[in-house]
Amino acid sequence: MKVSKMFNATLREVPAEAEIVSHQLMLRAGLMRNLAAGVYSYLPLGYRSIRKVEQIVREEMDKAGAQELIMSALLPAEFYQQSGRWDVFGPEMFRLKDRHDRDFCLGPT
């Protein structure tokens, strides 16, 4: 798809919360939008850039004989309880219980 046909919402002014130059440039270029502190939506051009970087990394990993995997972001509490990090992370860590009353969290690392 031609860039001229893509949805691309560029900004003239830099948002006040953007302090780092790279952050300012990505927002102004229309690569992403800030929804809340630390929460972003990637716009079409930004998502396309991410896919290109992923493809380059994938090709280099293939050349090196490495394998790709996807790990779950939702983890059982036991992993963090055994290491003592369940209590250390405090209320910032997103925790939930499943329908069987087992504890889980979104892996922060």
C-alpha positions in Angstrom: 0.0 0.0 0.0 1.3 3.5 -0.8 2.0 5.7 2.1 -0.2 8.4 0.5 -3.2 6.0 0.9 -2.5 5.1 4.5 -4.2 6.6 7.5 -1.4 8.8 8.9 -2.3 11.3 11.6 0.7 13.5 12.0 1.0 16.2 14.7 2.2 19.8 14.3 2.7 20.4 18.0 4.5 18.1 20.4 2.4 16.9 23.4 3.6 18.4 26.7 4.1 15.0 28.3 6.6 13.9 25.6 10.0 14.9 27.0 12.4 12.5 25.2 13.2 13.6 21.6 12.6 10.1 20.1 9.2 10.0 21.8 8.3 13.5 20.4 9.4 12.4 16.9 7.4 9.2 17.0 4.2 11.0 18.1 4.6 13.8 15.6 5.3 11.3 12.7 2.1 9.5 13.5 3.7 6.2 14.4 1.8 5.9 17.7 -0.7 7.5 20.0 -0.5 7.8 23.7 -3.6 6.5 25.5 -2.4 6.8 29.1 0.9 6.9 30.9 3.0 4.1 29.3 0.1 2.8 27.2 0.3 3.3 23.4 -1.6 2.4 20.3 0.5 1.8 17.2 -0.9 3.5 14.1 -0.5 1.8 10.7 2.9 3.3 9.9 4.2 2.5 13.3 2.9 -1.1 13.1 4.4 -1.5 9.7 7.8 -0.3 11.1 7.6 -2.9 13.9 6.9 -5.7 11.5 9.9 -4.7 9.4 12.2 -4.8 12.4 10.7 -8.2 13.4 11.4 -9.5 10.0 15.0 -8.3 10.1 15.5 -9.9 13.5 13.8 -13.1 12.3 16.1 -13.4 9.3 19.2 -12.9 11.5 18.0 -15.4 14.0 17.5 -17.9 11.2 21.0 -17.3 9.9 22.3 -18.0 13.4 20.3 -21.2 13.7 18.1 -19.8 16.5 14.5 -20.6 17.0 11.6 -18.3 17.7 9.0 -18.9 20.5 6.1 -17.1 22.1 5.7 -17.2 25.9 2.6 -16.6 27.8 2.2 -13.2 29.4 -0.2 -14.7 32.0 1.8 -16.6 34.6 0.8 -18.7 37.6 1.5 -17.1 41.0 3.7 -20.0 42.1 6.7 -18.7 40.0 6.6 -15.4 41.8 5.8 -16.8 45.2 8.7 -19.2 45.2 11.1 -16.4 44.4 9.5 -14.0 46.9 8.6 -11.5 44.1 4.9 -11.9 44.6 4.9 -9.6 47.6 7.8 -7.5 46.5 6.1 -6.2 43.4 3.2 -4.9 45.4 -0.1 -3.4 44.0 1.6 -2.4 40.7 1.6 -6.0 39.5 -1.7 -6.9 37.7 -3.1 -10.0 39.5 -6.2 -12.1 38.9 -7.9 -15.3 39.9 -9.3 -17.9 37.5 -12.6 -19.6 37.9 -10.9 -22.3 40.0 -9.7 -19.6 42.4 -6.0 -20.0 41.4 -3.8 -16.9 41.4 -2.2 -15.5 38.2 -0.4 -12.3 37.2 0.6 -10.6 34.1 4.4 -11.2 33.9 6.1 -7.9 34.6 9.5 -9.1 33.2 
